[in-house]
Amino acid sequence: MIKKLPAILIVLIVASCGGGRDTVAPRNMDNACSILDQRPHFKKAFKRTERKYGIPVHVQMAVMHQESKFIGNARTPHRFALGIIPMGRQSSATGYSQALDGTWEEYQRKTGNRRARRTDIDDAADFMGWYMSETTLRLGIPLSDARAQYLAYHEGRTGYSRGSYRNKSWLLSVSQRVALRSELYADQLAYCL
């Protein structure tokens, strides 16, 4: 047994290094309270972001649901040439917030949070709060307007101000679903936050 102890300790240490990412979507994603019960660390991250930036928890959750389904290592699908030749990912978006490389680097630079990781819920929620509060400052979109915040999040602030979303009926439908989910989550969170 004494000879096996170092091997057991190594296995436990290696296994513990995989933490910090939720690689499977929570069950019952139509119930905000259920999500927060399954992932209590989410609740802390969302509440901290709400206090810091003023972004309501239900707006954060609705956008994160749309972007990653609350999966920490979410990535965009692969692109294929001729339907079979892999050509890389559709974009550099990754993690809970699906932030692009350039936008994430801007966040790290402007907040001084160089060690932030997109696969960490605390960092991803903080990023979303930072981005949406900047959107409010620059474009005047209310913090509680999940539909418009999502459109600016998806298209970028410049794209939103140019109205690039207006010719994308699929994106307008998605933004409406985000708004409806935000309302649903707001009603539910009244009982568990």
Backbone as CSV, one residue per row, in Angstrom:
resi,resn,N_x,N_y,N_z,CA_x,CA_y,CA_z,C_x,C_y,C_z
1,MET,0.823,-1.204,0.000,0.000,0.000,0.000,0.858,1.255,0.000
2,ILE,1.950,1.246,0.759,2.817,2.422,0.843,3.428,2.717,-0.521
3,LYS,3.739,1.673,-1.311,4.314,1.877,-2.637,3.296,2.496,-3.596
4,LYS,2.009,2.236,-3.379,0.963,2.763,-4.258,0.570,4.186,-3.892
5,LEU,0.895,4.627,-2.697,0.487,5.955,-2.239,0.966,7.082,-3.153
6,PRO,2.265,7.113,-3.565,2.687,8.195,-4.480,1.912,8.190,-5.807
7,ALA,1.639,7.012,-6.329,0.889,6.913,-7.586,-0.530,7.439,-7.407
8,ILE,-1.168,7.121,-6.299,-2.526,7.599,-6.023,-2.528,9.114,-5.878
9,LEU,-1.526,9.639,-5.184,-1.441,11.097,-5.015,-1.254,11.809,-6.348
10,ILE,-0.433,11.249,-7.214,-0.204,11.850,-8.532,-1.511,11.862,-9.336
11,VAL,-2.235,10.759,-9.316,-3.506,10.685,-10.032,-4.485,11.730,-9.499
12,LEU,-4.570,11.868,-8.180,-5.472,12.857,-7.581,-5.075,14.282,-7.947
13,ILE,-3.795,14.570,-7.953,-3.323,15.917,-8.307,-3.631,16.215,-9.766
14,VAL,-3.350,15.280,-10.655,-3.616,15.472,-12.082,-5.120,15.637,-12.313
15,ALA,-5.922,14.839,-11.645,-7.381,14.936,-11.806,-7.904,16.279,-11.333
16,SER,-7.321,16.808,-10.279,-7.795,18.093,-9.762,-7.420,19.253,-10.676
17,CYS,-6.436,19.089,-11.531,-6.035,20.158,-12.458,-7.075,20.396,-13.537
18,GLY,-7.961,19.448,-13.779,-8.975,19.600,-14.813,-10.142,20.461,-14.380
19,GLY,-10.190,20.907,-13.150,-11.309,21.691,-12.642,-11.338,23.080,-13.230
20,GLY,-12.396,23.814,-12.896,-12.505,25.186,-13.347,-13.271,25.344,-14.649
21,ARG,-13.541,24.246,-15.326,-14.301,24.299,-16.573,-15.467,23.334,-16.467
22,ASP,-16.590,23.793,-16.868,-17.750,22.916,-16.965,-17.874,22.542,-18.429
23,THR,-17.668,21.265,-18.729,-17.599,20.833,-20.118,-18.905,20.234,-20.619
24,VAL,-19.908,20.235,-19.780,-21.228,19.723,-20.146,-22.254,20.767,-19.740
25,ALA,-23.250,20.962,-20.577,-24.296,21.938,-20.264,-25.088,21.484,-19.045
26,PRO,-25.545,22.434,-18.237,-26.395,22.066,-17.097,-27.705,21.443,-17.592
27,ARG,-28.325,20.670,-16.726,-29.641,20.118,-17.048,-30.680,21.238,-16.910
28,ASN,-31.762,21.131,-17.636,-32.902,22.044,-17.537,-32.481,23.506,-17.704
29,MET,-31.986,23.833,-18.865,-31.504,25.191,-19.112,-32.633,26.208,-19.275
30,ASP,-33.875,25.747,-19.193,-34.999,26.672,-19.216,-35.354,27.149,-17.810
31,ASN,-34.564,26.736,-16.814,-34.837,27.132,-15.437,-33.566,27.719,-14.819
32,ALA,-33.561,29.034,-14.667,-32.374,29.726,-14.147,-32.009,29.251,-12.748
33,CYS,-33.007,29.006,-11.909,-32.724,28.563,-10.534,-32.071,27.182,-10.539
34,SER,-32.519,26.320,-11.431,-31.923,24.992,-11.545,-30.461,25.091,-11.972
35,ILE,-30.176,25.974,-12.926,-28.794,26.165,-13.382,-27.922,26.610,-12.213
36,LEU,-28.389,27.586,-11.452,-27.598,28.112,-10.335,-27.488,27.109,-9.194
37,ASP,-28.486,26.232,-9.041,-28.379,25.166,-8.035,-27.304,24.161,-8.433
38,GLN,-27.243,23.851,-9.725,-26.256,22.890,-10.212,-24.843,23.469,-10.201
39,ARG,-24.749,24.776,-10.429,-23.452,25.437,-10.526,-23.421,26.662,-9.610
40,PRO,-23.280,26.450,-8.293,-23.317,27.572,-7.349,-22.244,28.628,-7.628
41,HIS,-21.129,28.225,-8.200,-20.078,29.187,-8.519,-20.528,30.161,-9.613
42,PHE,-21.486,29.777,-10.445,-22.046,30.698,-11.435,-22.748,31.849,-10.739
43,LYS,-23.534,31.511,-9.743,-24.303,32.528,-9.026,-23.386,33.607,-8.463
44,LYS,-22.274,33.194,-7.866,-21.309,34.153,-7.315,-20.720,35.025,-8.418
45,ALA,-20.368,34.411,-9.537,-19.764,35.153,-10.646,-20.749,36.175,-11.223
46,PHE,-21.986,35.751,-11.450,-22.988,36.646,-12.026,-23.343,37.786,-11.073
47,LYS,-23.467,37.475,-9.796,-23.794,38.519,-8.813,-22.647,39.523,-8.700
48,ARG,-21.418,39.044,-8.723,-20.248,39.935,-8.652,-20.233,40.879,-9.862
49,THR,-20.522,40.344,-11.026,-20.561,41.157,-12.243,-21.707,42.164,-12.185
50,GLU,-22.839,41.750,-11.651,-23.969,42.680,-11.514,-23.607,43.843,-10.591
51,ARG,-22.942,43.542,-9.465,-22.529,44.608,-8.539,-21.496,45.535,-9.182
52,LYS,-20.567,44.969,-9.920,-19.469,45.746,-10.495,-19.904,46.599,-11.687
53,TYR,-20.722,46.030,-12.577,-21.051,46.715,-13.821,-22.525,47.101,-13.963
54,GLY,-23.384,46.537,-13.135,-24.808,46.841,-13.228,-25.578,45.996,-14.224
55,ILE,-24.949,44.981,-14.799,-25.627,44.108,-15.764,-26.460,43.092,-14.990
56,PRO,-27.783,43.085,-15.168,-28.629,42.134,-14.429,-28.215,40.683,-14.699
57,VAL,-28.346,39.860,-13.676,-27.971,38.447,-13.781,-28.736,37.773,-14.919
58,HIS,-30.022,38.073,-15.055,-30.826,37.408,-16.095,-30.349,37.770,-17.498
59,VAL,-29.830,38.967,-17.704,-29.292,39.351,-19.012,-27.992,38.581,-19.266
60,GLN,-27.128,38.536,-18.284,-25.878,37.783,-18.435,-26.167,36.323,-18.779
61,MET,-27.099,35.740,-18.034,-27.406,34.320,-18.232,-28.017,34.062,-19.604
62,ALA,-28.899,34.943,-20.056,-29.547,34.746,-21.364,-28.522,34.827,-22.495
63,VAL,-27.611,35.778,-22.405,-26.583,35.905,-23.441,-25.625,34.715,-23.374
64,MET,-25.222,34.312,-22.174,-24.298,33.179,-22.051,-24.963,31.889,-22.531
65,HIS,-26.250,31.730,-22.254,-26.964,30.564,-22.764,-26.868,30.520,-24.284
66,GLN,-27.126,31.650,-24.929,-27.081,31.696,-26.389,-25.674,31.447,-26.920
67,GLU,-24.687,32.006,-26.263,-23.316,31.925,-26.770,-22.686,30.550,-26.561
68,SER,-22.869,29.949,-25.392,-22.118,28.728,-25.089,-22.916,27.623,-24.417
69,LYS,-24.174,27.878,-24.114,-24.992,26.918,-23.351,-24.335,26.591,-22.006
70,PHE,-23.589,27.560,-21.466,-22.915,27.442,-20.173,-21.827,26.373,-20.180
71,ILE,-21.229,26.132,-21.340,-20.144,25.157,-21.468,-18.821,25.922,-21.531
72,GLY,-17.945,25.638,-20.577,-16.710,26.402,-20.419,-15.724,26.284,-21.556
73,ASN,-15.709,25.165,-22.245,-14.740,24.998,-23.331,-15.416,25.010,-24.701
74,ALA,-16.566,25.677,-24.793,-17.299,25.755,-26.061,-16.440,26.424,-27.134
75,ARG,-16.549,25.920,-28.345,-15.817,26.490,-29.485,-16.748,26.519,-30.682
76,THR,-16.429,27.366,-31.634,-17.230,27.412,-32.853,-16.978,26.152,-33.674
77,PRO,-17.939,25.807,-34.538,-17.758,24.604,-35.366,-16.611,24.767,-36.361
78,HIS,-16.153,23.642,-36.848,-15.123,23.637,-37.900,-15.752,24.032,-39.236
79,ARG,-14.931,24.618,-40.087,-15.318,24.903,-41.475,-14.743,23.782,-42.341
80,PHE,-15.457,23.464,-43.412,-14.997,22.409,-44.311,-15.045,22.887,-45.753
81,ALA,-14.012,22.581,-46.504,-14.009,22.844,-47.947,-14.528,21.594,-48.640
82,LEU,-15.344,21.781,-49.638,-15.952,20.665,-50.369,-16.715,19.718,-49.450
83,GLY,-17.073,20.204,-48.286,-17.854,19.406,-47.353,-17.071,18.374,-46.563
84,ILE,-15.766,18.203,-46.852,-15.013,17.160,-46.144,-13.620,17.576,-45.671
85,ILE,-13.040,18.601,-46.271,-11.670,18.994,-45.926,-11.704,20.026,-44.806
86,PRO,-11.198,19.686,-43.603,-11.259,20.643,-42.494,-10.415,21.882,-42.777
87,MET,-11.012,23.060,-42.499,-10.345,24.331,-42.781,-10.196,25.185,-41.522
88,GLY,-10.297,24.580,-40.361,-10.183,25.336,-39.115,-11.542,25.752,-38.583
89,ARG,-11.516,26.469,-37.490,-12.746,26.922,-36.834,-13.349,28.112,-37.569
90,GLN,-14.654,28.317,-37.356,-15.343,29.450,-37.977,-14.820,30.780,-37.456
91,SER,-14.398,30.805,-36.195,-13.821,32.025,-35.621,-12.973,31.637,-34.415
92,SER,-12.353,32.632,-33.805,-11.517,32.385,-32.626,-12.320,32.402,-31.329
93,ALA,-13.644,32.532,-31.429,-14.497,32.576,-30.238,-14.386,31.272,-29.454
94,THR,-14.262,31.414,-28.135,-14.154,30.232,-27.284,-14.614,30.561,-25.869
95,GLY,-14.912,29.524,-25.110,-15.264,29.686,-23.709,-16.715,30.072,-23.474
96,TYR,-17.020,30.339,-22.209,-18.384,30.692,-21.815,-18.920,31.890,-22.580
97,SER,-18.096,32.907,-22.745,-18.557,34.158,-23.350,-18.418,34.177,-24.868
98,GLN,-17.738,33.192,-25.430,-17.467,33.135,-26.865,-16.794,34.421,-27.358
99,ALA,-15.924,34.954,-26.544,-15.188,36.164,-26.915,-14.136,35.831,-27.967
100,LEU,-14.017,36.702,-28.956,-12.983,36.564,-29.979,-11.620,36.920,-29.384
101,ASP,-10.562,36.409,-29.977,-9.206,36.668,-29.474,-8.938,38.159,-29.286
102,GLY,-9.205,38.959,-30.303,-8.896,40.382,-30.240,-9.686,41.116,-29.166
103,THR,-10.955,40.779,-29.029,-11.793,41.432,-28.022,-11.359,41.010,-26.625
104,TRP,-10.998,39.740,-26.471,-10.525,39.249,-25.176,-9.212,39.941,-24.792
105,GLU,-8.329,40.091,-25.749,-7.052,40.767,-25.479,-7.276,42.236,-25.106
106,GLU,-8.236,42.880,-25.761,-8.582,44.266,-25.401,-9.094,44.325,-23.962
107,TYR,-9.954,43.383,-23.598,-10.468,43.289,-22.224,-9.318,43.119,-21.227
108,GLN,-8.415,42.197,-21.510,-7.288,41.960,-20.611,-6.435,43.215,-20.458
109,ARG,-6.186,43.882,-21.570,-5.358,45.087,-21.555,-6.040,46.222,-20.775
110,LYS,-7.300,46.466,-21.069,-7.994,47.612,-20.464,-8.346,47.392,-18.999
111,THR,-8.536,46.149,-18.585,-8.870,45.874,-17.181,-7.642,45.509,-16.361
112,GLY,-6.513,45.252,-17.028,-5.310,44.831,-16.326,-5.379,43.381,-15.853
113,ASN,-6.378,42.652,-16.314,-6.572,41.257,-15.908,-5.931,40.334,-16.939
114,ARG,-4.607,40.365,-17.012,-3.845,39.607,-18.015,-3.963,38.089,-17.849
115,ARG,-4.289,37.643,-16.655,-4.368,36.200,-16.400,-5.770,35.641,-16.631
116,ALA,-6.693,36.492,-17.064,-8.071,36.052,-17.285,-8.129,34.962,-18.348
117,ARG,-9.040,34.005,-18.117,-9.232,32.892,-19.056,-10.699,32.819,-19.459
118,ARG,-10.927,32.588,-20.714,-12.305,32.487,-21.212,-13.009,31.243,-20.704
119,THR,-12.259,30.273,-20.229,-12.836,29.037,-19.714,-13.148,29.125,-18.217
120,ASP,-12.926,30.277,-17.616,-13.206,30.498,-16.197,-14.470,31.342,-16.085
121,ILE,-15.475,30.841,-15.375,-16.760,31.535,-15.307,-16.626,32.927,-14.701
122,ASP,-15.766,33.100,-13.717,-15.588,34.421,-13.111,-15.056,35.423,-14.138
123,ASP,-14.061,35.008,-14.902,-13.477,35.884,-15.916,-14.458,36.128,-17.068
124,ALA,-15.168,35.075,-17.478,-16.115,35.219,-18.593,-17.261,36.151,-18.219
125,ALA,-17.785,36.007,-17.011,-18.870,36.900,-16.568,-18.361,38.337,-16.452
126,ASP,-17.150,38.502,-15.933,-16.577,39.840,-15.827,-16.387,40.450,-17.216
127,PHE,-15.929,39.650,-18.162,-15.785,40.126,-19.533,-17.117,40.612,-20.078
128,MET,-18.172,39.807,-19.904,-19.485,40.191,-20.424,-19.956,41.495,-19.772
129,GLY,-19.732,41.621,-18.470,-20.113,42.849,-17.779,-19.353,44.047,-18.311
130,TRP,-18.057,43.875,-18.494,-17.213,44.943,-19.033,-17.691,45.337,-20.427
131,TYR,-17.901,44.335,-21.287,-18.283,44.611,-22.665,-19.635,45.319,-22.727
132,MET,-20.615,44.805,-21.988,-21.955,45.385,-22.043,-22.001,46.778,-21.412
133,SER,-21.244,46.999,-20.363,-21.240,48.342,-19.768,-20.578,49.343,-20.714
134,GLU,-19.531,48.910,-21.416,-18.917,49.771,-22.431,-19.900,50.048,-23.573
135,THR,-20.698,49.046,-23.927,-21.716,49.216,-24.963,-22.730,50.278,-24.532
136,THR,-23.115,50.238,-23.267,-24.048,51.233,-22.748,-23.440,52.628,-22.818
137,LEU,-22.180,52.744,-22.428,-21.515,54.050,-22.466,-21.395,54.600,-23.886
138,ARG,-21.041,53.737,-24.824,-20.792,54.192,-26.195,-22.044,54.331,-27.040
139,LEU,-23.001,53.413,-26.841,-24.165,53.384,-27.727,-25.475,53.741,-27.032
140,GLY,-25.449,53.846,-25.717,-26.664,54.207,-24.990,-27.665,53.080,-24.826
141,ILE,-27.258,51.847,-25.092,-28.174,50.715,-24.925,-28.341,50.436,-23.429
142,PRO,-29.575,50.395,-22.932,-29.778,50.118,-21.508,-29.184,48.763,-21.101
143,LEU,-28.677,48.695,-19.898,-28.069,47.460,-19.383,-29.063,46.311,-19.339
144,SER,-30.326,46.621,-19.183,-31.354,45.585,-19.052,-31.967,45.169,-20.387
145,ASP,-31.561,45.775,-21.494,-32.113,45.458,-22.815,-31.336,44.292,-23.422
146,ALA,-31.769,43.089,-23.092,-31.049,41.885,-23.520,-30.982,41.775,-25.042
147,ARG,-32.048,42.145,-25.738,-32.075,42.020,-27.194,-31.008,42.909,-27.839
148,ALA,-31.002,44.178,-27.519,-30.040,45.105,-28.129,-28.622,44.821,-27.644
149,GLN,-28.472,44.483,-26.357,-27.136,44.146,-25.850,-26.589,42.932,-26.599
150,TYR,-27.446,41.941,-26.848,-26.987,40.763,-27.576,-26.579,41.115,-29.006
151,LEU,-27.381,41.927,-29.668,-27.038,42.317,-31.042,-25.689,43.025,-31.088
152,ALA,-25.446,43.938,-30.136,-24.155,44.646,-30.088,-23.027,43.698,-29.704
153,TYR,-23.324,42.717,-28.869,-22.333,41.718,-28.455,-21.947,40.865,-29.669
154,HIS,-22.943,40.430,-30.420,-22.706,39.552,-31.560,-22.040,40.280,-32.728
155,GLU,-22.529,41.454,-33.057,-22.054,42.188,-34.222,-20.857,43.078,-33.925
156,GLY,-20.569,43.290,-32.648,-19.575,44.270,-32.258,-20.239,45.639,-32.233
157,ARG,-19.662,46.537,-31.470,-20.290,47.859,-31.319,-20.333,48.626,-32.638
158,THR,-19.279,48.521,-33.421,-19.252,49.224,-34.705,-20.298,48.641,-35.642
159,GLY,-20.374,47.320,-35.713,-21.377,46.675,-36.559,-22.791,47.040,-36.135
160,TYR,-23.003,47.075,-34.826,-24.329,47.439,-34.320,-24.670,48.874,-34.713
161,SER,-23.737,49.792,-34.525,-24.014,51.201,-34.833,-24.236,51.411,-36.335
162,ARG,-23.671,50.565,-37.158,-23.903,50.629,-38.608,-25.204,49.941,-39.008
163,GLY,-25.780,49.170,-38.082,-27.025,48.462,-38.377,-26.827,47.186,-39.158
164,SER,-25.650,46.550,-39.035,-25.350,45.336,-39.809,-26.334,44.207,-39.519
165,TYR,-26.944,44.212,-38.373,-27.879,43.150,-37.979,-29.204,43.248,-38.726
166,ARG,-29.533,44.418,-39.261,-30.854,44.639,-39.880,-31.095,43.737,-41.083
167,ASN,-30.050,43.345,-41.767,-30.195,42.478,-42.948,-29.997,41.001,-42.614
168,LYS,-29.998,40.667,-41.346,-29.787,39.280,-40.926,-31.020,38.818,-40.155
169,SER,-31.994,38.304,-40.871,-33.248,37.898,-40.230,-33.012,36.800,-39.192
170,TRP,-32.059,35.909,-39.463,-31.763,34.840,-38.511,-31.250,35.417,-37.193
171,LEU,-30.420,36.477,-37.269,-29.867,37.087,-36.066,-30.945,37.854,-35.298
172,LEU,-31.851,38.493,-36.008,-32.961,39.177,-35.342,-33.832,38.174,-34.587
173,SER,-34.023,36.992,-35.174,-34.784,35.934,-34.485,-34.046,35.458,-33.241
174,VAL,-32.738,35.274,-33.374,-31.934,34.844,-32.227,-31.991,35.890,-31.112
175,SER,-31.864,37.152,-31.473,-31.877,38.211,-30.457,-33.230,38.274,-29.753
176,GLN,-34.292,37.982,-30.477,-35.623,37.952,-29.845,-35.711,36.786,-28.858
177,ARG,-35.132,35.638,-29.221,-35.119,34.493,-28.303,-34.302,34.812,-27.051
178,VAL,-33.191,35.537,-27.217,-32.382,35.948,-26.065,-33.213,36.848,-25.149
179,ALA,-33.953,37.774,-25.731,-34.799,38.672,-24.934,-35.873,37.896,-24.176
180,LEU,-36.505,36.937,-24.835,-37.537,36.128,-24.172,-36.941,35.282,-23.051
181,ARG,-35.763,34.719,-23.294,-35.098,33.926,-22.255,-34.713,34.822,-21.083
182,SER,-34.271,36.016,-21.352,-33.917,36.961,-20.297,-35.130,37.252,-19.412
183,GLU,-36.285,37.462,-20.036,-37.522,37.701,-19.269,-37.888,36.474,-18.435
184,LEU,-37.787,35.294,-19.038,-38.075,34.048,-18.326,-37.156,33.897,-17.116
185,TYR,-35.856,34.089,-17.337,-34.888,33.983,-16.241,-35.153,35.033,-15.160
186,ALA,-35.518,36.250,-15.549,-35.796,37.299,-14.566,-36.944,36.884,-13.655
187,ASP,-38.013,36.324,-14.243,-39.155,35.871,-13.437,-38.735,34.764,-12.485
188,GLN,-37.932,33.833,-12.955,-37.495,32.705,-12.128,-36.534,33.145,-11.031
189,LEU,-35.609,34.015,-11.355,-34.590,34.435,-10.391,-35.179,35.214,-9.230
190,ALA,-36.368,35.762,-9.418,-37.037,36.469,-8.329,-37.271,35.539,-7.138
191,TYR,-37.292,34.228,-7.387,-37.557,33.252,-6.320,-36.293,32.596,-5.752
192,CYS,-35.150,32.782,-6.398,-33.968,32.061,-5.896,-32.707,32.899,-5.758
193,LEU,-32.741,34.173,-6.103,-31.532,35.011,-5.930,-31.545,35.714,-4.600
